[in-house]
Amino acid sequence: MTEERAYDLASKIGVAFGTEVVPTALGPLRSTVSGGIGFGEADGSTLDEVLARADATLYAAKRAGRNCVIGRKKTGMADAVEPALRSA
């Protein structure tokens, strides 16, 4: 899978997840998704190296304000959360 395709898929998952509203006693609740994408290198990478890259980009997404997906080359925010809804 290309990084662009992985980014697009992860972004779609984040947007779909964010559209779900869970009713609670305190009012509607909407959650957000942050994602990090890690890939191996053409000359080879261990699973630990790929997971470390994904972990690093995940934490970069969280530092960027959450509700976004970050890969090596592409970053994007999912749709904005409506102010009337709380994020988990």
PyMOL Python script that loads the backbone (N, CA, C, O; Angstrom):
from pymol import cmd

cmd.read_pdbstr("""\
ATOM      1  N   MET A   1       0.852  -1.163   0.000  1.00  0.00           N
ATOM      2  CA  MET A   1       0.000   0.000   0.000  1.00  0.00           C
ATOM      3  C   MET A   1       0.900   1.229   0.000  1.00  0.00           C
ATOM      4  O   MET A   1       1.906   1.276   0.708  1.00  0.00           O
ATOM      5  N   THR A   2       0.530   2.215  -0.797  1.00  0.00           N
ATOM      6  CA  THR A   2       1.302   3.454  -0.818  1.00  0.00           C
ATOM      7  C   THR A   2       0.979   4.284   0.415  1.00  0.00           C
ATOM      8  O   THR A   2      -0.062   4.111   1.048  1.00  0.00           O
ATOM      9  N   GLU A   3       1.892   5.186   0.738  1.00  0.00           N
ATOM     10  CA  GLU A   3       1.638   6.051   1.891  1.00  0.00           C
ATOM     11  C   GLU A   3       0.417   6.927   1.649  1.00  0.00           C
ATOM     12  O   GLU A   3      -0.370   7.159   2.567  1.00  0.00           O
ATOM     13  N   GLU A   4       0.253   7.410   0.436  1.00  0.00           N
ATOM     14  CA  GLU A   4      -0.907   8.263   0.149  1.00  0.00           C
ATOM     15  C   GLU A   4      -2.216   7.494   0.326  1.00  0.00           C
ATOM     16  O   GLU A   4      -3.185   8.020   0.873  1.00  0.00           O
ATOM     17  N   ARG A   5      -2.235   6.250  -0.138  1.00  0.00           N
ATOM     18  CA  ARG A   5      -3.441   5.429   0.023  1.00  0.00           C
ATOM     19  C   ARG A   5      -3.724   5.138   1.502  1.00  0.00           C
ATOM     20  O   ARG A   5      -4.873   5.179   1.940  1.00  0.00           O
ATOM     21  N   ALA A   6      -2.675   4.847   2.255  1.00  0.00           N
ATOM     22  CA  ALA A   6      -2.834   4.591   3.691  1.00  0.00           C
ATOM     23  C   ALA A   6      -3.344   5.842   4.398  1.00  0.00           C
ATOM     24  O   ALA A   6      -4.219   5.753   5.259  1.00  0.00           O
ATOM     25  N   TYR A   7      -2.810   6.995   4.044  1.00  0.00           N
ATOM     26  CA  TYR A   7      -3.244   8.269   4.619  1.00  0.00           C
ATOM     27  C   TYR A   7      -4.719   8.507   4.318  1.00  0.00           C
ATOM     28  O   TYR A   7      -5.492   8.855   5.211  1.00  0.00           O
ATOM     29  N   ASP A   8      -5.109   8.316   3.047  1.00  0.00           N
ATOM     30  CA  ASP A   8      -6.503   8.536   2.659  1.00  0.00           C
ATOM     31  C   ASP A   8      -7.439   7.609   3.418  1.00  0.00           C
ATOM     32  O   ASP A   8      -8.494   8.038   3.885  1.00  0.00           O
ATOM     33  N   LEU A   9      -7.062   6.340   3.545  1.00  0.00           N
ATOM     34  CA  LEU A   9      -7.881   5.380   4.269  1.00  0.00           C
ATOM     35  C   LEU A   9      -7.992   5.757   5.748  1.00  0.00           C
ATOM     36  O   LEU A   9      -9.087   5.748   6.309  1.00  0.00           O
ATOM     37  N   ALA A  10      -6.877   6.085   6.370  1.00  0.00           N
ATOM     38  CA  ALA A  10      -6.890   6.468   7.786  1.00  0.00           C
ATOM     39  C   ALA A  10      -7.719   7.726   8.007  1.00  0.00           C
ATOM     40  O   ALA A  10      -8.433   7.831   9.004  1.00  0.00           O
ATOM     41  N   SER A  11      -7.632   8.676   7.089  1.00  0.00           N
ATOM     42  CA  SER A  11      -8.420   9.908   7.189  1.00  0.00           C
ATOM     43  C   SER A  11      -9.912   9.601   7.091  1.00  0.00           C
ATOM     44  O   SER A  11     -10.709  10.161   7.844  1.00  0.00           O
ATOM     45  N   LYS A  12     -10.292   8.723   6.178  1.00  0.00           N
ATOM     46  CA  LYS A  12     -11.700   8.348   6.027  1.00  0.00           C
ATOM     47  C   LYS A  12     -12.215   7.660   7.284  1.00  0.00           C
ATOM     48  O   LYS A  12     -13.344   7.906   7.709  1.00  0.00           O
ATOM     49  N   ILE A  13     -11.407   6.809   7.874  1.00  0.00           N
ATOM     50  CA  ILE A  13     -11.802   6.140   9.116  1.00  0.00           C
ATOM     51  C   ILE A  13     -12.016   7.176  10.212  1.00  0.00           C
ATOM     52  O   ILE A  13     -12.994   7.101  10.956  1.00  0.00           O
ATOM     53  N   GLY A  14     -11.112   8.137  10.315  1.00  0.00           N
ATOM     54  CA  GLY A  14     -11.241   9.183  11.329  1.00  0.00           C
ATOM     55  C   GLY A  14     -12.500  10.011  11.154  1.00  0.00           C
ATOM     56  O   GLY A  14     -13.192  10.307  12.128  1.00  0.00           O
ATOM     57  N   VAL A  15     -12.801  10.384   9.923  1.00  0.00           N
ATOM     58  CA  VAL A  15     -14.011  11.172   9.655  1.00  0.00           C
ATOM     59  C   VAL A  15     -15.256  10.352   9.969  1.00  0.00           C
ATOM     60  O   VAL A  15     -16.189  10.862  10.588  1.00  0.00           O
ATOM     61  N   ALA A  16     -15.283   9.070   9.544  1.00  0.00           N
ATOM     62  CA  ALA A  16     -16.438   8.217   9.813  1.00  0.00           C
ATOM     63  C   ALA A  16     -16.640   8.021  11.311  1.00  0.00           C
ATOM     64  O   ALA A  16     -17.770   8.058  11.799  1.00  0.00           O
ATOM     65  N   PHE A  17     -15.557   7.813  12.032  1.00  0.00           N
ATOM     66  CA  PHE A  17     -15.629   7.637  13.480  1.00  0.00           C
ATOM     67  C   PHE A  17     -16.161   8.909  14.131  1.00  0.00           C
ATOM     68  O   PHE A  17     -16.973   8.838  15.054  1.00  0.00           O
ATOM     69  N   GLY A  18     -15.719  10.057  13.666  1.00  0.00           N
ATOM     70  CA  GLY A  18     -16.126  11.337  14.239  1.00  0.00           C
ATOM     71  C   GLY A  18     -17.570  11.703  13.978  1.00  0.00           C
ATOM     72  O   GLY A  18     -18.114  12.558  14.677  1.00  0.00           O
ATOM     73  N   THR A  19     -18.212  11.090  13.000  1.00  0.00           N
ATOM     74  CA  THR A  19     -19.613  11.400  12.724  1.00  0.00           C
ATOM     75  C   THR A  19     -20.558  10.664  13.661  1.00  0.00           C
ATOM     76  O   THR A  19     -21.734  11.015  13.752  1.00  0.00           O
ATOM     77  N   GLU A  20     -20.062   9.654  14.356  1.00  0.00           N
ATOM     78  CA  GLU A  20     -20.905   8.909  15.294  1.00  0.00           C
ATOM     79  C   GLU A  20     -21.104   9.732  16.571  1.00  0.00           C
ATOM     80  O   GLU A  20     -20.139  10.184  17.186  1.00  0.00           O
ATOM     81  N   VAL A  21     -22.333   9.915  16.948  1.00  0.00           N
ATOM     82  CA  VAL A  21     -22.675  10.661  18.162  1.00  0.00           C
ATOM     83  C   VAL A  21     -23.285   9.675  19.157  1.00  0.00           C
ATOM     84  O   VAL A  21     -24.215   8.938  18.829  1.00  0.00           O
ATOM     85  N   VAL A  22     -22.748   9.674  20.372  1.00  0.00           N
ATOM     86  CA  VAL A  22     -23.229   8.778  21.424  1.00  0.00           C
ATOM     87  C   VAL A  22     -24.009   9.615  22.435  1.00  0.00           C
ATOM     88  O   VAL A  22     -23.441  10.502  23.072  1.00  0.00           O
ATOM     89  N   PRO A  23     -25.310   9.340  22.587  1.00  0.00           N
ATOM     90  CA  PRO A  23     -26.078  10.082  23.586  1.00  0.00           C
ATOM     91  C   PRO A  23     -25.666   9.657  25.000  1.00  0.00           C
ATOM     92  O   PRO A  23     -25.513   8.468  25.280  1.00  0.00           O
ATOM     93  N   THR A  24     -25.492  10.632  25.875  1.00  0.00           N
ATOM     94  CA  THR A  24     -25.176  10.351  27.274  1.00  0.00           C
ATOM     95  C   THR A  24     -26.081  11.210  28.151  1.00  0.00           C
ATOM     96  O   THR A  24     -26.751  12.118  27.659  1.00  0.00           O
ATOM     97  N   ALA A  25     -26.100  10.927  29.427  1.00  0.00           N
ATOM     98  CA  ALA A  25     -26.898  11.713  30.372  1.00  0.00           C
ATOM     99  C   ALA A  25     -26.438  13.167  30.414  1.00  0.00           C
ATOM    100  O   ALA A  25     -27.223  14.057  30.740  1.00  0.00           O
ATOM    101  N   LEU A  26     -25.175  13.410  30.087  1.00  0.00           N
ATOM    102  CA  LEU A  26     -24.632  14.772  30.106  1.00  0.00           C
ATOM    103  C   LEU A  26     -24.718  15.463  28.747  1.00  0.00           C
ATOM    104  O   LEU A  26     -24.257  16.594  28.592  1.00  0.00           O
ATOM    105  N   GLY A  27     -25.299  14.793  27.779  1.00  0.00           N
ATOM    106  CA  GLY A  27     -25.413  15.355  26.438  1.00  0.00           C
ATOM    107  C   GLY A  27     -24.662  14.508  25.434  1.00  0.00           C
ATOM    108  O   GLY A  27     -24.012  13.524  25.787  1.00  0.00           O
ATOM    109  N   PRO A  28     -24.765  14.912  24.159  1.00  0.00           N
ATOM    110  CA  PRO A  28     -24.143  14.115  23.104  1.00  0.00           C
ATOM    111  C   PRO A  28     -22.616  14.108  23.214  1.00  0.00           C
ATOM    112  O   PRO A  28     -22.000  15.098  23.609  1.00  0.00           O
ATOM    113  N   LEU A  29     -22.026  12.973  22.856  1.00  0.00           N
ATOM    114  CA  LEU A  29     -20.575  12.809  22.928  1.00  0.00           C
ATOM    115  C   LEU A  29     -20.074  12.362  21.565  1.00  0.00           C
ATOM    116  O   LEU A  29     -20.605  11.421  20.975  1.00  0.00           O
ATOM    117  N   ARG A  30     -19.061  13.035  21.075  1.00  0.00           N
ATOM    118  CA  ARG A  30     -18.396  12.640  19.826  1.00  0.00           C
ATOM    119  C   ARG A  30     -16.921  12.470  20.140  1.00  0.00           C
ATOM    120  O   ARG A  30     -16.320  13.298  20.825  1.00  0.00           O
ATOM    121  N   SER A  31     -16.350  11.402  19.638  1.00  0.00           N
ATOM    122  CA  SER A  31     -14.923  11.139  19.839  1.00  0.00           C
ATOM    123  C   SER A  31     -14.135  11.514  18.594  1.00  0.00           C
ATOM    124  O   SER A  31     -14.702  11.697  17.517  1.00  0.00           O
ATOM    125  N   THR A  32     -12.847  11.623  18.751  1.00  0.00           N
ATOM    126  CA  THR A  32     -11.964  11.914  17.634  1.00  0.00           C
ATOM    127  C   THR A  32     -10.919  10.812  17.515  1.00  0.00           C
ATOM    128  O   THR A  32     -10.729  10.012  18.431  1.00  0.00           O
ATOM    129  N   VAL A  33     -10.250  10.789  16.375  1.00  0.00           N
ATOM    130  CA  VAL A  33      -9.223   9.785  16.119  1.00  0.00           C
ATOM    131  C   VAL A  33      -7.941  10.488  15.703  1.00  0.00           C
ATOM    132  O   VAL A  33      -7.961  11.371  14.844  1.00  0.00           O
ATOM    133  N   SER A  34      -6.844  10.104  16.300  1.00  0.00           N
ATOM    134  CA  SER A  34      -5.528  10.534  15.840  1.00  0.00           C
ATOM    135  C   SER A  34      -4.823   9.299  15.292  1.00  0.00           C
ATOM    136  O   SER A  34      -4.955   8.206  15.844  1.00  0.00           O
ATOM    137  N   GLY A  35      -4.081   9.470  14.215  1.00  0.00           N
ATOM    138  CA  GLY A  35      -3.416   8.324  13.617  1.00  0.00           C
ATOM    139  C   GLY A  35      -2.022   8.643  13.144  1.00  0.00           C
ATOM    140  O   GLY A  35      -1.733   9.760  12.715  1.00  0.00           O
ATOM    141  N   GLY A  36      -1.171   7.665  13.226  1.00  0.00           N
ATOM    142  CA  GLY A  36       0.188   7.781  12.717  1.00  0.00           C
ATOM    143  C   GLY A  36       0.471   6.645  11.759  1.00  0.00           C
ATOM    144  O   GLY A  36       0.090   5.502  12.012  1.00  0.00           O
ATOM    145  N   ILE A  37       1.136   6.954  10.662  1.00  0.00           N
ATOM    146  CA  ILE A  37       1.427   5.959   9.637  1.00  0.00           C
ATOM    147  C   ILE A  37       2.927   5.704   9.613  1.00  0.00           C
ATOM    148  O   ILE A  37       3.723   6.640   9.551  1.00  0.00           O
ATOM    149  N   GLY A  38       3.305   4.436   9.661  1.00  0.00           N
ATOM    150  CA  GLY A  38       4.708   4.056   9.587  1.00  0.00           C
ATOM    151  C   GLY A  38       4.922   3.060   8.459  1.00  0.00           C
ATOM    152  O   GLY A  38       4.122   2.142   8.279  1.00  0.00           O
ATOM    153  N   PHE A  39       5.983   3.235   7.710  1.00  0.00           N
ATOM    154  CA  PHE A  39       6.316   2.346   6.603  1.00  0.00           C
ATOM    155  C   PHE A  39       7.754   1.882   6.730  1.00  0.00           C
ATOM    156  O   PHE A  39       8.583   2.533   7.366  1.00  0.00           O
ATOM    157  N   GLY A  40       8.031   0.753   6.116  1.00  0.00           N
ATOM    158  CA  GLY A  40       9.399   0.274   6.019  1.00  0.00           C
ATOM    159  C   GLY A  40      10.121   1.007   4.898  1.00  0.00           C
ATOM    160  O   GLY A  40       9.509   1.753   4.135  1.00  0.00           O
ATOM    161  N   GLU A  41      11.401   0.791   4.808  1.00  0.00           N
ATOM    162  CA  GLU A  41      12.221   1.400   3.756  1.00  0.00           C
ATOM    163  C   GLU A  41      12.436   0.403   2.622  1.00  0.00           C
ATOM    164  O   GLU A  41      12.312  -0.805   2.822  1.00  0.00           O
ATOM    165  N   ALA A  42      12.754   0.898   1.449  1.00  0.00           N
ATOM    166  CA  ALA A  42      12.944   0.045   0.271  1.00  0.00           C
ATOM    167  C   ALA A  42      14.044  -0.989   0.503  1.00  0.00           C
ATOM    168  O   ALA A  42      13.964  -2.109  -0.003  1.00  0.00           O
ATOM    169  N   ASP A  43      15.065  -0.617   1.263  1.00  0.00           N
ATOM    170  CA  ASP A  43      16.168  -1.549   1.506  1.00  0.00           C
ATOM    171  C   ASP A  43      15.923  -2.446   2.721  1.00  0.00           C
ATOM    172  O   ASP A  43      16.807  -3.200   3.129  1.00  0.00           O
ATOM    173  N   GLY A  44      14.715  -2.362   3.300  1.00  0.00           N
ATOM    174  CA  GLY A  44      14.344  -3.247   4.400  1.00  0.00           C
ATOM    175  C   GLY A  44      14.255  -2.539   5.734  1.00  0.00           C
ATOM    176  O   GLY A  44      15.021  -1.618   6.017  1.00  0.00           O
ATOM    177  N   SER A  45      13.321  -2.974   6.542  1.00  0.00           N
ATOM    178  CA  SER A  45      13.126  -2.469   7.895  1.00  0.00           C
ATOM    179  C   SER A  45      12.580  -3.602   8.750  1.00  0.00           C
ATOM    180  O   SER A  45      11.878  -4.482   8.253  1.00  0.00           O
ATOM    181  N   THR A  46      12.901  -3.576  10.020  1.00  0.00           N
ATOM    182  CA  THR A  46      12.333  -4.562  10.931  1.00  0.00           C
ATOM    183  C   THR A  46      10.937  -4.102  11.341  1.00  0.00           C
ATOM    184  O   THR A  46      10.592  -2.929  11.201  1.00  0.00           O
ATOM    185  N   LEU A  47      10.149  -5.032  11.842  1.00  0.00           N
ATOM    186  CA  LEU A  47       8.826  -4.682  12.338  1.00  0.00           C
ATOM    187  C   LEU A  47       8.940  -3.641  13.448  1.00  0.00           C
ATOM    188  O   LEU A  47       8.137  -2.709  13.503  1.00  0.00           O
ATOM    189  N   ASP A  48       9.921  -3.787  14.327  1.00  0.00           N
ATOM    190  CA  ASP A  48      10.113  -2.815  15.410  1.00  0.00           C
ATOM    191  C   ASP A  48      10.379  -1.419  14.866  1.00  0.00           C
ATOM    192  O   ASP A  48       9.892  -0.440  15.431  1.00  0.00           O
ATOM    193  N   GLU A  49      11.145  -1.305  13.775  1.00  0.00           N
ATOM    194  CA  GLU A  49      11.423   0.002  13.179  1.00  0.00           C
ATOM    195  C   GLU A  49      10.154   0.623  12.593  1.00  0.00           C
ATOM    196  O   GLU A  49       9.908   1.818  12.755  1.00  0.00           O
ATOM    197  N   VAL A  50       9.354  -0.192  11.915  1.00  0.00           N
ATOM    198  CA  VAL A  50       8.106   0.306  11.334  1.00  0.00           C
ATOM    199  C   VAL A  50       7.149   0.742  12.443  1.00  0.00           C
ATOM    200  O   VAL A  50       6.530   1.802  12.348  1.00  0.00           O
ATOM    201  N   LEU A  51       7.026  -0.066  13.485  1.00  0.00           N
ATOM    202  CA  LEU A  51       6.152   0.301  14.604  1.00  0.00           C
ATOM    203  C   LEU A  51       6.637   1.556  15.315  1.00  0.00           C
ATOM    204  O   LEU A  51       5.823   2.366  15.760  1.00  0.00           O
ATOM    205  N   ALA A  52       7.951   1.730  15.428  1.00  0.00           N
ATOM    206  CA  ALA A  52       8.496   2.942  16.048  1.00  0.00           C
ATOM    207  C   ALA A  52       8.151   4.174  15.217  1.00  0.00           C
ATOM    208  O   ALA A  52       7.839   5.225  15.776  1.00  0.00           O
ATOM    209  N   ARG A  53       8.202   4.058  13.886  1.00  0.00           N
ATOM    210  CA  ARG A  53       7.824   5.181  13.014  1.00  0.00           C
ATOM    211  C   ARG A  53       6.338   5.507  13.183  1.00  0.00           C
ATOM    212  O   ARG A  53       5.962   6.674  13.295  1.00  0.00           O
ATOM    213  N   ALA A  54       5.502   4.473  13.202  1.00  0.00           N
ATOM    214  CA  ALA A  54       4.060   4.693  13.375  1.00  0.00           C
ATOM    215  C   ALA A  54       3.781   5.331  14.737  1.00  0.00           C
ATOM    216  O   ALA A  54       2.952   6.236  14.837  1.00  0.00           O
ATOM    217  N   ASP A  55       4.456   4.872  15.767  1.00  0.00           N
ATOM    218  CA  ASP A  55       4.285   5.425  17.105  1.00  0.00           C
ATOM    219  C   ASP A  55       4.697   6.893  17.147  1.00  0.00           C
ATOM    220  O   ASP A  55       4.004   7.721  17.738  1.00  0.00           O
ATOM    221  N   ALA A  56       5.831   7.214  16.514  1.00  0.00           N
ATOM    222  CA  ALA A  56       6.307   8.604  16.494  1.00  0.00           C
ATOM    223  C   ALA A  56       5.320   9.508  15.768  1.00  0.00           C
ATOM    224  O   ALA A  56       5.055  10.619  16.227  1.00  0.00           O
ATOM    225  N   THR A  57       4.769   9.052  14.639  1.00  0.00           N
ATOM    226  CA  THR A  57       3.823   9.898  13.917  1.00  0.00           C
ATOM    227  C   THR A  57       2.481   9.993  14.652  1.00  0.00           C
ATOM    228  O   THR A  57       1.802  11.016  14.561  1.00  0.00           O
ATOM    229  N   LEU A  58       2.094   8.941  15.377  1.00  0.00           N
ATOM    230  CA  LEU A  58       0.879   9.013  16.193  1.00  0.00           C
ATOM    231  C   LEU A  58       1.009  10.095  17.254  1.00  0.00           C
ATOM    232  O   LEU A  58       0.101  10.908  17.427  1.00  0.00           O
ATOM    233  N   TYR A  59       2.131  10.109  17.963  1.00  0.00           N
ATOM    234  CA  TYR A  59       2.311  11.126  19.000  1.00  0.00           C
ATOM    235  C   TYR A  59       2.462  12.522  18.401  1.00  0.00           C
ATOM    236  O   TYR A  59       2.086  13.503  19.043  1.00  0.00           O
ATOM    237  N   ALA A  60       2.996  12.634  17.203  1.00  0.00           N
ATOM    238  CA  ALA A  60       3.035  13.921  16.506  1.00  0.00           C
ATOM    239  C   ALA A  60       1.617  14.390  16.200  1.00  0.00           C
ATOM    240  O   ALA A  60       1.320  15.579  16.314  1.00  0.00           O
ATOM    241  N   ALA A  61       0.735  13.463  15.813  1.00  0.00           N
ATOM    242  CA  ALA A  61      -0.665  13.814  15.545  1.00  0.00           C
ATOM    243  C   ALA A  61      -1.347  14.297  16.821  1.00  0.00           C
ATOM    244  O   ALA A  61      -2.115  15.258  16.785  1.00  0.00           O
ATOM    245  N   LYS A  62      -1.079  13.652  17.930  1.00  0.00           N
ATOM    246  CA  LYS A  62      -1.672  14.078  19.196  1.00  0.00           C
ATOM    247  C   LYS A  62      -1.155  15.458  19.603  1.00  0.00           C
ATOM    248  O   LYS A  62      -1.924  16.288  20.089  1.00  0.00           O
ATOM    249  N   ARG A  63       0.132  15.707  19.408  1.00  0.00           N
ATOM    250  CA  ARG A  63       0.690  17.030  19.718  1.00  0.00           C
ATOM    251  C   ARG A  63       0.138  18.113  18.796  1.00  0.00           C
ATOM    252  O   ARG A  63       0.073  19.281  19.179  1.00  0.00           O
ATOM    253  N   ALA A  64      -0.255  17.736  17.595  1.00  0.00           N
ATOM    254  CA  ALA A  64      -0.774  18.693  16.612  1.00  0.00           C
ATOM    255  C   ALA A  64      -2.209  19.110  16.933  1.00  0.00           C
ATOM    256  O   ALA A  64      -2.795  19.906  16.198  1.00  0.00           O
ATOM    257  N   GLY A  65      -2.766  18.601  17.985  1.00  0.00           N
ATOM    258  CA  GLY A  65      -4.101  19.005  18.378  1.00  0.00           C
ATOM    259  C   GLY A  65      -5.122  17.894  18.287  1.00  0.00           C
ATOM    260  O   GLY A  65      -6.319  18.133  18.445  1.00  0.00           O
ATOM    261  N   ARG A  66      -4.671  16.702  18.040  1.00  0.00           N
ATOM    262  CA  ARG A  66      -5.537  15.530  17.941  1.00  0.00           C
ATOM    263  C   ARG A  66      -6.445  15.631  16.723  1.00  0.00           C
ATOM    264  O   ARG A  66      -6.424  16.621  15.992  1.00  0.00           O
ATOM    265  N   ASN A  67      -7.237  14.593  16.521  1.00  0.00           N
ATOM    266  CA  ASN A  67      -8.175  14.513  15.408  1.00  0.00           C
ATOM    267  C   ASN A  67      -7.486  14.713  14.059  1.00  0.00           C
ATOM    268  O   ASN A  67      -8.008  15.413  13.191  1.00  0.00           O
ATOM    269  N   CYS A  68      -6.322  14.103  13.884  1.00  0.00           N
ATOM    270  CA  CYS A  68      -5.631  14.195  12.603  1.00  0.00           C
ATOM    271  C   CYS A  68      -4.806  12.943  12.356  1.00  0.00           C
ATOM    272  O   CYS A  68      -4.591  12.124  13.250  1.00  0.00           O
ATOM    273  N   VAL A  69      -4.357  12.823  11.128  1.00  0.00           N
ATOM    274  CA  VAL A  69      -3.524  11.699  10.713  1.00  0.00           C
ATOM    275  C   VAL A  69      -2.215  12.262  10.187  1.00  0.00           C
ATOM    276  O   VAL A  69      -2.212  13.225   9.420  1.00  0.00           O
ATOM    277  N   ILE A  70      -1.105  11.663  10.595  1.00  0.00           N
ATOM    278  CA  ILE A  70       0.203  12.123  10.144  1.00  0.00           C
ATOM    279  C   ILE A  70       0.995  10.948   9.602  1.00  0.00           C
ATOM    280  O   ILE A  70       1.071   9.890  10.226  1.00  0.00           O
ATOM    281  N   GLY A  71       1.577  11.149   8.445  1.00  0.00           N
ATOM    282  CA  GLY A  71       2.516  10.208   7.847  1.00  0.00           C
ATOM    283  C   GLY A  71       3.820  10.962   7.634  1.00  0.00           C
ATOM    284  O   GLY A  71       3.950  12.101   8.083  1.00  0.00           O
ATOM    285  N   ARG A  72       4.771  10.362   6.969  1.00  0.00           N
ATOM    286  CA  ARG A  72       6.045  11.046   6.720  1.00  0.00           C
ATOM    287  C   ARG A  72       5.889  12.262   5.838  1.00  0.00           C
ATOM    288  O   ARG A  72       6.561  13.272   6.048  1.00  0.00           O
ATOM    289  N   LYS A  73       5.001  12.179   4.843  1.00  0.00           N
ATOM    290  CA  LYS A  73       4.916  13.228   3.836  1.00  0.00           C
ATOM    291  C   LYS A  73       3.640  14.044   3.889  1.00  0.00           C
ATOM    292  O   LYS A  73       3.590  15.130   3.312  1.00  0.00           O
ATOM    293  N   LYS A  74       2.600  13.555   4.567  1.00  0.00           N
ATOM    294  CA  LYS A  74       1.301  14.193   4.471  1.00  0.00           C
ATOM    295  C   LYS A  74       0.664  14.287   5.843  1.00  0.00           C
ATOM    296  O   LYS A  74       0.722  13.345   6.634  1.00  0.00           O
ATOM    297  N   THR A  75       0.060  15.423   6.118  1.00  0.00           N
ATOM    298  CA  THR A  75      -0.608  15.672   7.384  1.00  0.00           C
ATOM    299  C   THR A  75      -1.958  16.295   7.095  1.00  0.00           C
ATOM    300  O   THR A  75      -2.083  17.108   6.179  1.00  0.00           O
ATOM    301  N   GLY A  76      -2.950  15.933   7.850  1.00  0.00           N
ATOM    302  CA  GLY A  76      -4.251  16.558   7.629  1.00  0.00           C
ATOM    303  C   GLY A  76      -5.142  16.438   8.838  1.00  0.00           C
ATOM    304  O   GLY A  76      -5.038  15.495   9.622  1.00  0.00           O
ATOM    305  N   MET A  77      -6.017  17.407   8.975  1.00  0.00           N
ATOM    306  CA  MET A  77      -6.975  17.403  10.062  1.00  0.00           C
ATOM    307  C   MET A  77      -8.287  16.827   9.554  1.00  0.00           C
ATOM    308  O   MET A  77      -8.689  17.096   8.423  1.00  0.00           O
ATOM    309  N   ALA A  78      -8.949  16.043  10.376  1.00  0.00           N
ATOM    310  CA  ALA A  78     -10.274  15.554  10.028  1.00  0.00           C
ATOM    311  C   ALA A  78     -11.257  16.715  10.163  1.00  0.00           C
ATOM    312  O   ALA A  78     -10.874  17.797  10.607  1.00  0.00           O
ATOM    313  N   ASP A  79     -12.501  16.506   9.792  1.00  0.00           N
ATOM    314  CA  ASP A  79     -13.499  17.563   9.888  1.00  0.00           C
ATOM    315  C   ASP A  79     -13.566  18.089  11.315  1.00  0.00           C
ATOM    316  O   ASP A  79     -13.391  17.341  12.276  1.00  0.00           O
ATOM    317  N   ALA A  80     -13.820  19.379  11.436  1.00  0.00           N
ATOM    318  CA  ALA A  80     -13.882  20.017  12.748  1.00  0.00           C
ATOM    319  C   ALA A  80     -15.054  19.463  13.545  1.00  0.00           C
ATOM    320  O   ALA A  80     -16.102  19.140  12.986  1.00  0.00           O
ATOM    321  N   VAL A  81     -14.867  19.357  14.845  1.00  0.00           N
ATOM    322  CA  VAL A  81     -15.926  18.897  15.738  1.00  0.00           C
ATOM    323  C   VAL A  81     -16.832  20.072  16.046  1.00  0.00           C
ATOM    324  O   VAL A  81     -16.359  21.169  16.344  1.00  0.00           O
ATOM    325  N   GLU A  82     -18.146  19.840  15.975  1.00  0.00           N
ATOM    326  CA  GLU A  82     -19.102  20.906  16.277  1.00  0.00           C
ATOM    327  C   GLU A  82     -18.936  21.326  17.737  1.00  0.00           C
ATOM    328  O   GLU A  82     -18.769  20.472  18.608  1.00  0.00           O
ATOM    329  N   PRO A  83     -18.981  22.649  18.017  1.00  0.00           N
ATOM    330  CA  PRO A  83     -18.768  23.121  19.387  1.00  0.00           C
ATOM    331  C   PRO A  83     -19.760  22.564  20.400  1.00  0.00           C
ATOM    332  O   PRO A  83     -19.425  22.453  21.579  1.00  0.00           O
ATOM    333  N   ALA A  84     -20.974  22.211  19.974  1.00  0.00           N
ATOM    334  CA  ALA A  84     -21.980  21.718  20.907  1.00  0.00           C
ATOM    335  C   ALA A  84     -21.695  20.298  21.382  1.00  0.00           C
ATOM    336  O   ALA A  84     -22.327  19.815  22.321  1.00  0.00           O
ATOM    337  N   LEU A  85     -20.758  19.642  20.745  1.00  0.00           N
ATOM    338  CA  LEU A  85     -20.453  18.258  21.115  1.00  0.00           C
ATOM    339  C   LEU A  85     -19.095  18.183  21.789  1.00  0.00           C
ATOM    340  O   LEU A  85     -18.158  18.881  21.400  1.00  0.00           O
ATOM    341  N   ARG A  86     -18.996  17.329  22.806  1.00  0.00           N
ATOM    342  CA  ARG A  86     -17.728  17.155  23.502  1.00  0.00           C
ATOM    343  C   ARG A  86     -16.909  16.088  22.807  1.00  0.00           C
ATOM    344  O   ARG A  86     -17.468  15.164  22.216  1.00  0.00           O
ATOM    345  N   SER A  87     -15.602  16.200  22.870  1.00  0.00           N
ATOM    346  CA  SER A  87     -14.706  15.171  22.353  1.00  0.00           C
ATOM    347  C   SER A  87     -14.210  14.312  23.491  1.00  0.00           C
ATOM    348  O   SER A  87     -13.983  14.796  24.600  1.00  0.00           O
ATOM    349  N   ALA A  88     -14.044  13.037  23.210  1.00  0.00           N
ATOM    350  CA  ALA A  88     -13.532  12.122  24.235  1.00  0.00           C
ATOM    351  C   ALA A  88     -12.026  12.193  24.254  1.00  0.00           C
ATOM    352  O   ALA A  88     -11.385  11.501  25.046  1.00  0.00           O
TER     353      ALA A  88
END
""", "prot")
cmd.dss("prot")
cmd.show_as("cartoon", "prot")
cmd.util.cbc("prot")
cmd.orient("prot")
